[in-house]
Amino acid sequence: MNLYLGVVPFLFTLVTIIIIGLKKSKIIFMILLVAFFLRAGLAFTHAFIIPLPDSQSDAVMFEHLGWEWANDSDRSIFSNFTTGAFIYSWIISILYMFTDRSPLMIQGINVFLGTISVYLVWLITMKITNRNKKISSFAALIVALWPTLNLYSALTMREEWICFFAILGIYYSVLWWEKNKIIYFLISISSFLGSLSFHSGMVIFLAIYCCLILFRWFSSFLQNKGNSFVRQSLLLMVMIGIIVFVSFTSFGLEKLGRIMNDGLEGLSDQQAIAARSRAAYLSNLTIQSPVDFLWMTPIRVLYFLFAPFPWMITNLADVIGFLDSVMIMWLFYRIYKNKESIFKNKSALIILLFLIGCIIMFAIGTSNYGTAIRHRAKLVPLMAILASLRKEKIERKECSRHHAIQTHPPHHRPQHRRSGDDVVPVVVQNRS
């Protein structure tokens, strides 16, 4: 293993944190340092001391396959390109082609993505809370400390790539919704496609985004806003084009192939296959009809989010999984307490839609609580944002803005009229 090469992404991450700290605030600087050192500590522990949990099967296979592809001189760079799980091995092979074999370097890149994901959660929360640093820092701290996010940031697995692109897409989706700029739309769509390229389940983000565009397009039509309607029509055509492309090329849809071909029968078979291991649940509860879908989905959601339950615990690994489910319960309790603030905030509602869609998508396709723990870790950043939106803090911020407007009412503000090329201020007085 090339140790010097492996240290490079860790140093790069540290420099990035320092730059962010200098430009933003001490609070986020400290939180990013905590996130970095936790993830880096686990990465070095795995590399030099003892293997971490869930690090001896897929994690080893992805890295080893990437090294094999990098040494295959008979193939070009793009000959092994694919989407789904093995795109991660393809990325590793590209890195190894131009450097040397260093699993620590791959771990370091994941540590970088995990740390930057904490920063993105902070940025999103700052945006939807009118720059409330206390709430935003709390959301970032949850993601920085979350055990499974730390674990998968330290392993040679694709989870952190899926999570990073999803959060980046959410951030630019919020910006697009608030500012309606095409550049934000394009970046968010590209990010969601990046996330989809690693996991088929992330197609739900594209579906929800399409619904948001349809809503805005229909609103523009009803309100007879000509320019806005034309803009939304353009975005809708782009979105439809992307969905057609994804559907016809099966881009990122490897895990959904059986369902797309065989419908509910394929879904039932996939659920049965997923429920064959020791950590399986609901093995006799497979969806075989539209009616089954309606009544089984809520049950599957409960198991996906909160399994293993106490009666399912048989060893130490189950205890760790149970602790993870308890923490998820805590997040949902906080989200429930914050429901009023969420429903009053359009950007928070968008995040809630993405979260609900993702939960249903993963719950339907998962029948194993080991897999469920890994999948719900991807959703923790969205949960953390919504769990942090304390009503009284946001209301206090809104009240201060309202007070500022009352202190400087519109009829006391200077207006301007143009005289040639000069701008002449005109004070409009209240004559009442």
C-alpha positions, 0 to 999 in steps of 0.5 A, a space after each residue: 500500500 502506498 502510504 504517502 499517496 493515501 495521506 494526500 486526500 486527508 491533508 486536502 480535506 484538512 486544508 479545505 476545512 481550514 479555508 471554510 472555517 476562515 470564510 464562514 464561522 468558528 462553529 462550523 469550523 469546529 464541527 467539520 474538524 470533529 467530523 473529519 477526525 472521527 472519520 479519519 480516525 476510523 479510516 486509519 484504525 481500519 487500515 493499520 489496527 483492526 478491521 471495522 464492522 462491515 468491511 470484509 465483503 463488499 468493501 474488499 471486493 470493490 477495491 480489489 476489482 478496481 485494482 484488477 481493472 486498472 491492470 487490464 492493459 487490453 481495455 480502455 478507460 471506459 470499457 469497464 464503465 457501468 452504473 450501479 454498485 460497480 461504478 465505484 470499482 470503475 472510479 477506483 480503477 481510474 484513480 489507480 491507473 494514474 497513481 498506484 494501489 492505495 486503499 487508504 487513498 480511497 478511504 481518504 476520498 470517502 472521508 472528504 466526501 463525508 466531511 463535505 456532506 456535513 458542511 452541505 447540511 449546514 448550508 441547507 439548514 442556514 438557507 431554510 432558517 434565514 441563517 440561524 447558526 444555532 439551528 444549522 450547527 445542531 443539524 451539522 453536528 448530528 451528521 458529524 457524530 452519527 455512527 453509521 455515517 462515520 463508519 461508511 465514510 471510513 470504508 471503501 464502499 459507495 455509500 458516501 458517494 450516494 449520500 454526497 450527490 444526494 445532499 448536493 442535489 437537495 441543496 441546489 433544489 432548495 436554491 432553485 425553488 427559492 431563486 428559480 435560476 436555471 443553473 441551480 436546476 441543472 446542477 441539482 439534476 446532475 447531482 441526482 443523476 450522479 447519486 442514481 448512477 451509484 444506486 437505483 433507489 435514488 431514482 425517486 429523487 428524479 421522480 419527486 423533482 419532476 413533480 415539483 417542476 409540474 407543480 410550478 409549471 401548473 401554478 404559472 399557467 393558472 396565474 397567467 405568468 407568461 415568462 414564468 410559464 415559458 421558463 417552467 415549460 422549458 425545464 419540464 421538457 428537459 426533465 421529461 427528456 432526462 426521464 426518457 433517457 434514464 428509462 430507455 438506457 436503464 441508466 442506474 436502474 440495474 436493481 429495478 430491472 426485474 421490477 420493470 420487466 415483471 412488475 409486481 411479480 418481480 418485486 415480490 421475487 426481489 423481496 423474497 430474495 432479500 429476506 433469506 439471511 439471518 437478519 431478514 424480516 417480513 419474509 412472508 410479507 411480499 407485495 403481489 398486488 396493488 392492494 398488498 402495496 397499500 396495506 403492506 407499505 406502512 408495515 415495511 416502512 416501520 421495519 425499515 426505519 426501526 428494525 431490529 426490534 427488541 425481540 429480534 436481538 440475538 447477538 452483539 451486532 443486533 444490539 448495535 443495530 437496535 441502538 441505531 434504530 433508537 437514534 432514528 426514533 429520536 430523530 423522528 420524534 424531533 421531526 414530529 415536534 417540529 411539524 408546524 415549522 416544517 409545514 410553514 416552510 416551503 423549502 423544509 417541505 421539499 426536503 420532507 417530500 424527498 425524505 418520505 419518497 426515499 423512505 418508501 422506496 427503500 422500505 419496499 425493496 429492503 427485507 433485511 435490517 442489516 441492509 436497512 441500517 446501511 440505507 437509512 444512514 443515507 437519509 440521516 442528513 435529511 432527517 437531521 435538517 428537519 429534526 433541527 427546525 425548532 419552532 421558537 427559534 425560527 419564529 424569533 428570527 421572523 419576528 425580528 424581520 417583521 420588527 425591522 419592517 415596522 421600524 422602517 415602513 415603506 412610505 418612509 423609504 426614499 424612492 427614485 426617479 430617473 432624470 436623464 442618466 442621473 438617479 434622483 432620490 424622491 422622498 414620498 411623505 405620508 400625507 394622512 
